[in-house]
Amino acid sequence: MISSSFHLLNRQNIITSTKGGVIVLSAYSAMQSSNDLAAKFTQEANFWYLTGINEPDWWLIIDGSKNKSWLVRPVISQSHQIFDGSLSDDVAIKTSGIDNIISNNEAMDLLKNLSRNHGFVYTLGNQPDAKYLDFCLNPSQKNLRKNLERLFSEVQDCRLELSKLRAIKHIEEVTAIKKAIKLTVGAFEDVKVKLPSLSYEYEVEAEFSYYFRKNGSVGHACDPIVASGLNACTLHYNDNDAKFKKRDLLLLDICARLGGYASDISRTYKISQPTTRQIEVHGVVNEARQRIMDIIHPGLPILEYQRQSDEIMKYALNKINLLNSNSDFRKYFPHAISHGLGVDIHDSLGRLNELLPGMVLTVEPGIYIPEEGIGVRIEDDVLVTDSGHTNLSAALSTEL
Ligand SMILES: [Mn+2]
């Protein structure tokens, strides 16, 4: 269980890395799902990291020069209060370890005062990958930036400083990630036993969802991928509604969230007797997974890690006669080999140049051959340690 002292330490660390500046962050706002209903709320990860608060529209103000923090309570309408309730001051104080809770008006006065002594303010700048995203961004950070731009002569981005901190996990974060992984491993083992009695992708999804909620998880950290046969070649397939066809393989990419942290595990299973080709493709992906994991150690430059992983994937593709030219490599392996894992399922590695102890990342080689109706991905979660690495999901067999 993550405690308020964890969030306090994170605030102290960001004060240090921003050299005692003023930092103002906003929680996400609730977003429309349909008509008069909001979508299930997920908190902005940096805001959660610094406060532990899981409610929309709160603000955090830190005056690093005085080592002081405030939480700003959002204005809540009477009808919101009746239908949805709100976070009490007591719980907010206990969760965050911040005992100064102020109103919106008080916050604007406080910021005006701070702007007299501080030339600039830190907040989260534009999301760096925004132009690649095909959905609307949560508006809360832009709204906050507009407010800050009116008060301070300069608004600076502390996204990178925060992602550098978040890239190196504390002991209690590793413990939380291990628990989320253990839950996901348990679900995979449970579902694999039941697989012969299931006929549809959605039945498999339902088994995972049941297992997660039954064991106290909030559920999936991202939409589960239950992809049989050709569906596995759509990387983020999540319709999960097809009936299994004889001799399909089943690709499962599943991520439970527990205690604020995500896991992310993929396995590919046989449904009936696999073909020789399916066994062959699965075999080379699994061998690549092991070889790539073996090179992970602290100090390895990330570019070098990617280069060596690419070579291992080319070797795997060549072994099953899929590498006729260098361009085939990306055709059959069209995604990244790794991403960070933490509060966000795609956690930043802080743009650090090398692997460092405390980083948690996925290792997820995959080969997808649409013309053969075969898609195989095997994904483990790995902790970089002082002496090398630990495979946190090693307990789950990678067998077909
Ligand atoms: Mn992943």
Boltz pocket constraint, residues with backbone or C-beta under 6 A from the ligand:
constraints:
  - pocket:
      binder: B
      contacts: [[A, 264], [A, 339], [A, 345], [A, 362], [A, 364], [A, 379]]
      max_distance: 6.0
